[in-house]
Amino acid sequence: MRDRLSEAIKSHDVEFVDIRIEDKTNSWVNFRGPDLDTIGSARTVGGIVRALWKGGWGYATFNDIDDLPRRVKEACETAKLVGRDKTYFAPTEPVVDSIKASMVKDFRNVPLAEKKALMEEYNRIMLGYHEKIQTASVRYADTFKTVWYANSDGTYIEEEKPDVNIIVIATGRDGDIVQNGFEMGGGPEGYQTIENFHENARTAAKRAVELLSAPPVRGGTYSVITDHEMTGVFTHEAFGHLSESDFVYENPQMQEIMVLGKRFGSDGLNIVDNGALDGGLGTHKYDYEGVPTRKNYLIKDGVLVGRLHSRETAAKMNEQLTGNARAVHFQHPPLVRMTNTYIEGGSAKLEDMIKDIKLGVYALKEVGGQTAMEMFTFSAGYGYMIRDGQIAELVRDVVLTGNVFDTLKNIDMIGDDVGFTPNGPGGCGKGSQHPLRVGLGGPHIRIQNCVVGGQQ
Amino acid sequence: MIVQQIIEKAMQKAQGAQATLLTQETSSVDFENDRLKSAESSQRTQINVKVIVDGKVGNSSTTDPRDVDGVVNRALEAAEFGSPAHFELPDPQQLQEVKTFDPALLPLQKPEMIHLGQKMMDMIKAYNPEILAGAGVNKEIYRFEYANSKGASYSAEHTGFNIGAGGQLTRGTDILFAGHGVGQKKRQVDEEDIATRAIEYFRMAEKIVPVDSGEMPVIFTPGGLIALLLSLGLAVDGKNVYLGASPLRDKLGQQIADPRLSIVDDPFIEFGPNTSAFDNEGVARKVTPLIEKGVLKNFIYDLDTAGRVQTHPTGHGTTRQLTNLVIAPGETRYEDMLRGIENGLLVHEFLGLGQGNPINGEFSVNIFLGYKIEHGKVVGRVKDVMLAGNAFDAIKNIAAISQEREWISGPFAWFNGLFPYVQIGKLSVTAK
């Protein structure tokens, strides 16, 4: 493959060219209700050529990888149609590397029949848990992807990326009320990560049943404590996206808002994006422009100290490369994306955070989040009211919303217990690229004056 | 033909087989931050195979047309452990004639697409040079083939044209995004109208105005209607009905909405965004009324779920995806609808939609783009405001439906369709 790629790149007549080829095999087993829903496997091969000319990009994406020189030519011609200005593109040392997958138990050696039997066990546990469990679903997916990357700087990287993930969802019903409980798991380390999920299936079913009798949280402004998953989604959604320099590099007003050295939170607040984190879901050795990943502080001691870059945004803003150019798959060019984003641990204990709250909400287990720059919203799987310093009744429909700048300043306690969200089928979406694997995490944090949606 | 080869190969071991082939060429241009940023050419091939062996189903897919043996073998392997087939593959059917291919799109090349994008950008910049403008134009040509072992064999040529413009306006720490776009199968488009609508969303947002928490009348724009349609779409999905998860599962033939509300799924609209004559299971598409004068008329079934509940598939493919939704116009002029509101909201886009428990109808969303109505007029944009309610309650509580309708379509639309403005009596609003 190396020869094919370098041969194709040779023919270019622009300022920079790179090629990324992917070969992916995946299989899935889905149960919905008592029956197997679908089972199957697929193979996807394809690639993308990017060409850069006078600040403009030309892309060619394709499934047919036979005629790479033609795709390079197509991308170069397109770039010349677009480029009209000056190119900004940071240099980086060329690398040649090969990254092999290392799985404890390789899911490719597990027969489909065995995968199906195991998922059926999980499904039965949920369905049989309680008479109010209306239905359940189990979604298992594994993917083995090989990515070849080469560019006109002389970089050549070959990388194997395994991933296995599972989500179990139990649906409870009581009259017109329907509630879900879910658990996720898996990881790049192999099939064993999803082998002992029986207890998780029980937990999902138990929560679905309990939520049936939980009232919806009343809308209002509360002291809110978030668990590590909710802290992670908040950090990612509310702050992380603002740190992606493609929102900033050509936008003078955004540069004013996100000026380095500006205070965003209290002294104890440290926010990190770390693509080199050991075992993170967003971990890569290199990004999709051949730049090595690393630990990047975004906020240190409450002050903005960094942001995430591609080679283009780093050059334009005259800042260091961070290794954050990522893409979901070959049909897309890389964008500036987060890797593993988290708040670093502080010193507070959870019980100390709770004890002086008169009326508050403890929000757990992220369901999802969305951001529009400074506005964000994210949902919890469930929550508890906090009353007079004690964790009180279970509540459902907990949605937190707010303005990131206010909210970061309103974090008044940071826990000492950093944790990460487990693997699962989801990921981060940006533009049309979804889902991208990202790591989310942090400790318990306490946010004052946080808006919780809901009927009053 | 590849699909026929696959069927023949599969039928050596299977008792039923179907194959689909998609071949697609796309070109697009993209403007970001006031400048032409990139352009793209893309080629796509996708082959999907379904086999039935000893009454069990297996699926597989590939992007490689030379991988016929591989894709068939993987499907056969999956079928060994597959789910029981609750259906038979459909016999050849008579298809409706539909317009899905516009030859006028064939000669459209990137320079002209750049020109279209630039024109919309220039209009937005002329309205307010502070807006960082963006635009996108995308053209696609694709062919879709279907064949099965019952002798059904169809193919269709499609064109597609997506065009949109918008921008970002930053004032202090306030960041406003707005835009408008259309997606359709024909070349003819009014790019000035797209830019004008995008500008109108900025114009109405020139001032930011406060809102008090409480209950108030809310007008959903045609785009904003998604907040209500999302739950309805999930609840009419036959799979959710079969699994007992849909709150509408036993309400067929019952009044579930205001009698002025009629919604029909129409796959035959000329050059509509999702127009086509057959689905990816070889089922002929047809017009499906969902709600007629407030009465629930149909659920959406694919072959599998239709087989499980012993009814007929509705021609919405394996994912039971709605095609072109059409909501009947009302009797109220939009202007009069506004005029009748003393204190309320006009809502267009949301953050956090689909989180929580949408199939129950419950929503609790941040108003990403919405406006305050005072004394019958839009007075400015609202911020940091949550809107909460239940979609199924809301459609019973419709105050008015507008005569005017607008196409909501394009790559970022949740549902494509022709929608009016809909005013709901009262909804709960939480402001910070």
Interface residues (C-beta under 8 A of the other chain):
Chain A: R32 G33 D35 L36 D37 T38 I39 G40 S41 A42 R43 T44 V45 G46 G55 G56 W57 G58 Y59 A60 T61 F62 N63 D64 E74 A75 T78 A79 L81 V82 R84 D85 L112 A113 K116 Q134 T135 T171 R173 D176 I177 V178 Q179 N180 P216 G219 G220 T221 E250 N251 Q253 M254 I257 Q331 P333 V367 G368 G369 Q370 T371 A372 M373 E374 M375 F376 T377 F378 S379 R396 D397 V399 T401 G402 N403 F405 S432 V451 G453 G454 Q455 Q456
Chain B: V29 E32 N33 D34 R35 L36 K37 S38 A39 E40 S41 S42 Q43 R44 T45 Q46 V57 G58 N59 S60 S61 T62 T63 D64 D67 G70 V71 R74 A75 E77 A78 E80 F81 G82 S83 P84 K110 P111 I114 L132 Q168 T170 R171 T173 D174 I175 F177 S213 G214 K239 Y242 L243 G244 A245 P247 L351 G352 L353 G354 Q355 G356 N357 I359 N360 E362 S364 V365 N366 F368 K383 D384 M386 A388 G389 P411 F412 S428 T430 K432
